[in-house]
Amino acid sequence: MKPRALLSWSSGKDCAWALHVLQQRGDVEVVALVTTFNEVVGRVAMHGVRMELVHAQAAAAKVPLWEVPLPWPCSNEAYEQQMRGVIDRARSEDIRVFAFGDLHLADIRSYRERQLDATGIEAAFPLWGTDTPSLARTMIASGLRATLTCVDSNQLDPEFLGRSFDEGLLADLPSAVDPCGERGEFHTFCHAGPMFDCLIDVVVGERVEREGYWFTDLVGASGHGRSPP
């Protein structure tokens, strides 16, 4: 039998593509998506995405969603306590792999591996080391569609907020910005792609700025979740 796996799910393009890669490889069975969110506002941290849209993603992927509520403000201790609960649940359900969509940031990978050390659950990084310009183009060519929901204004002009992740965006990004936003330049919400069996319609709403980060509110359009033509 294939090892049962969790997948860390931020709602963005990288975790969505990690799901696709894992499904294509077929060496694990992804049995749940794990999303941490700010329980005060009901949104995914950093991405600012409403949890109802994450539920729509899980339904489109046909993979159950594990919600992990975090207090706000949230200390690292509080975060790790909640994640220990996730690991305990995973072990009780015979889950042996926890996958992440990280690409290149070695410190983040090391942190995740340390947190899983001696738990009996293996950290997996199906996208690790991928060339990001090539990866971005491959995602787009596959039919993956995403919208920029958060921009770090210290690294990227807020005018990019709300734009589609497409070839036009890649052409317009400054050379210092990673095409996949791997250094936190931007975050996305993925609403279509080979990992989903339907389109998640969204409308770009108002913009807000908090401590140098700009967010756009995505709202589920009427009939979101319909099958594409």
Order of alpha helices (4+ residues) and beta strands (2+ residues): beta-alpha-beta-beta-alpha-beta-alpha-beta-alpha-beta-alpha-beta-alpha-beta-beta-beta
